[in-house]
Amino acid sequence: MPSPATAPPAPANLRRIVAASLIGTTVEWYDFFLYGSAAALVFNKLFFPGSDPLVGTLLSFLTYAVGFAARPLGALVFGHYGDRLGRKRLLVLSLLMMGGATFAIGLLPTHAAVGTAAPVLLTVLRLVQGFALGGEWGGAVLLVSEHGDARRRGFWASWPQTGAPAGQLLATGVLSLMTALVPDAAFVAWGWRVPFLLSGVLVVVGLWMRMSVDESPVFQEALRSAEARRAQGAAVERTPLAAVLRHHWRDVLIAMGARMAENISYYVVTAFVLVYATAHTGLGPQTALNAVLIASALHFAVIPAWGALSDRIGRRPVYLLGAAGVALWAFPFFALVDSGRFGPLLLAVSVGLVFHGAMYAPQAAFFAEMFATRMRYSGASIGAQFASVAAGAPAPLIATALLADFGGPTPIALYVIGAAVLTLIAVGAARETRNRDLAAVEGAATAEVAKA
């Protein structure tokens, strides 16, 4: 029997909560991926001129990686206050920070106008983006996970995950439209700014949605229990971070390992492919963008299906299937892209994202179910975002460097396979969490988050 805190909410209320999380994650990922696409296409010319084109791309991707470096700090700060104050407040703040930084990027002067100040300002704004995104993911998936019931948690919690392909779809679509409608010279001069400035409109919509939902009932119940224990003179509660590192270090390591194949494969398939397809195979930027655009739509569609499957057979089997699929697809992926034709390129990216979705869909519920409520925001965020520094952050940079050094895709494919092996080991060592009552997790962990 579900506890009162985890009883299924009314369908209309749950759909509103899912929509609020989804619109916010879509805006956040739109902002984040927009930068990645622009880094591959124009930032090397506008902010890092005067160098070899491939070196300029490497420098551009370096600022891209800086955003990942700020994500663990965002996870620590947002996780701490999210476990103390609630999920909703921190989600509003993360959306404002991300949207404001992206809008400001659209107003930045280039290197030709202000010299070295241009890449410095770009890097600072990228740091703000990364800090905000580091706190966004945990809160968004927990808000849905803690409102829903265990029987369909994988399905409902997977919807905020679709914010990643939705944001990628939106960012790539707007860039693709601009490159199609605006001549190349005009796109480099001003057209690239339009997608960044549009973020301001999206943020307003996201804020309206997020302000309309209630705080997580599981969190509210845990907060009331903690206050009652404190009033009775019970032991002082540890900080969420200390409790996570003391009692859930194994779960944090599993979450980090689980992220390796998921994170690395995603950025190779969606960000690095723009560089590889245009510089190595001779395909035009428009063709590469269109392939990612169409594949992202498929990615959006399959994530809830994988999430629903994880409710039936478990989080681990679906996750393991995705990791194994990514490993097996690594060499065929590059073979198809090397054909220099749109159809094989589209197939390569689409299948890669389908396998990625098998990892990404159950990830939200899987990570949420590992931790007790008063440390869940911290635990899930730390596990997810610290891994991004070693996985997603350097992935386009490493792939570009390997291409420059070896001139071919073989070492890049081996890099993806190595990441998949790490994920298979981590998830294989994890316990199955399907059907776990989140309030029961809280109850079992009460002694762990208190110090006698």
HELIX and SHEET records of a PDB file:
HELIX    1   1 PRO A    4  THR A    6  5                                   3    
HELIX    2   2 PRO A   11  ALA A   38  1                                  28    
HELIX    3   3 ALA A   39  PHE A   43  3                                   5    
HELIX    4   4 ASN A   44  LEU A   46  1                                   3    
HELIX    5   5 PRO A   53  LEU A   85  1                                  33    
HELIX    6   6 ARG A   87  ILE A  105  1                                  19    
HELIX    7   7 HIS A  111  VAL A  114  1                                   4    
HELIX    8   8 ALA A  117  SER A  145  1                                  29    
HELIX    9   9 ALA A  150  ARG A  152  5                                   3    
HELIX   10  10 ARG A  153  GLN A  161  1                                   9    
HELIX   11  11 GLY A  163  LEU A  181  1                                  19    
HELIX   12  12 ASP A  184  ALA A  186  1                                   3    
HELIX   13  13 PHE A  187  GLY A  191  3                                   5    
HELIX   14  14 ARG A  193  LEU A  197  1                                   5    
HELIX   15  15 SER A  199  MET A  211  1                                  13    
HELIX   16  16 PRO A  217  ALA A  231  1                                  15    
HELIX   17  17 PRO A  240  HIS A  247  1                                   8    
HELIX   18  18 TRP A  249  TYR A  267  1                                  19    
HELIX   19  19 VAL A  268  PHE A  272  3                                   5    
HELIX   20  20 VAL A  273  ALA A  279  1                                   7    
HELIX   21  21 PRO A  285  ILE A  313  1                                  29    
HELIX   22  22 ARG A  315  VAL A  337  1                                  23    
HELIX   23  23 PHE A  342  ALA A  368  1                                  27    
HELIX   24  24 THR A  373  ALA A  390  1                                  18    
HELIX   25  25 ALA A  395  PHE A  406  1                                  12    
HELIX   26  26 THR A  410  GLY A  428  1                                  19    
HELIX   27  27 LEU A  438  ALA A  444  1                                   7    
SHEET    1   A 2 VAL A 236  GLU A 237  0                                        
SHEET    2   A 2 ALA A 450  LYS A 451 -1                                        
END                                                                             
